[in-house]
């Protein structure tokens, strides 16, 4: 590309060539990291390396629809390399970050060390189980495509197991779904699970009625969707209850086991618990020379850089940023990450010209959440409304922000078909049941050393000869 040196500087070196482009390392290929890389695409002043554990970008607002079979994984995910295929100065690497040395200006990864002149950390957040990491195996969270696939197979498998059970108590345990946490993810999951059971699966089974499934939404606080205006949260709860969801507010989960959850003195037997209660900053934040809040988010300056380290920026969900004259930090939502990525790109482009850094100013375009078919809530500035209009707006906005024309078209077709037929097409269980795995891996019994069992003679009839190719190993 014009303006770039013929040879990339040594990534392990702590200093860049004086006459070469500045080495920029971006940790995280989410909304913020991708936005930054796109703004600096083909810029002659920057040699960009983007690191991410996954090779794909996921549109997380629709992740719950993959978990509940409304969409397929490829409908909401795009390879990072595809998004940046025209950015000749951007190198994409699938790698796990193992450390950051701010003094040496080096990022250590599973594929080697990378020196930097500018470091931007957009590593996001992970699920927090509030001091109970053992709950993760029983109650998966929803942060990645792998999480969504795991939840989908557990949910669909519950109906399959219930169909085969004779014991009504065991069957009820399989058909009880508990969602912990009434934030946007929890509320959307609870509504989608209720629709899956009462609409999409209602005619598919013979011995069970999927509409008998029980969905519980458990929230420790007094309100659901606390980031919304109270009347909108109340509207969402009313709609969920009309759809048969058992909403429990002011109810704390005290234990989670494979048999179910403990809600104080009450024990709910369930084979399907989904965690949507809290998040914690990525471990990458702990390697940075900066203070963190109780949730592990990194406290940043008003320009998104670290105090005392103007060459390091933290953006997106991992950044704890409180705007001037505000009583709370910005929420961990995609809009904040997108605008932070654009802001840092403008700062970096202006630095060679000696422009002073400007503070990050967030423009709040509002927030929305879908509760179920024909019902969503929207808060746009001073406008607060719920119902069918908010739902159609939610559909349109998410289609616009979805990456890739193919994905937009696929999601539009899926949504249109589901709206007309109430069906869901991504209902595949890829992993075989555990009992099947054990049988398949069990070694055949050893033959007796004393008694030989002769093989019965084979009669070469016409039927046997014709069927023989069908039973030969392929």
Secondary structure, DSSP 8 states (H G I E B T S, - for coil): -TTS-SS---TT-SS--TTS-EEEEEE--SHHHHHHHHHTTT-TTEEEEEEESSSEEE-GGGHHHHHTTSS-HHHHEEEHHHHTTT-TTEEEEE--EEEEETTTTEEEETTEEEE-SEEEE---EEE--TT-GGGGGTEEE-SSHHHHHHHHHHHHHHHHHHHH---HHHHHHHTEEEEE--SHHHHHHHHHHHHIIIIITTTS-SSS-GGG-EEEEE-SSS-SSTTS-HHHHHHHHHHHHHTT-EEE-S----EEETTEEEETTEEEE-SEEEE-S-EEE-GGGGGSSS-B-TTS-EE--TTSEETTEEEEEE-GGGEE---TT-SS---S-HHHHHHHHHHHHHHHHHHTTT------------EEEEEETTEEEEEETTEEEEEHHHHHHHHHHHHHHSSSHHHHHHHHHHHHHHHHH---S-----S--HHHHHHHHS------SS-----------HHHHHHHHHHS--
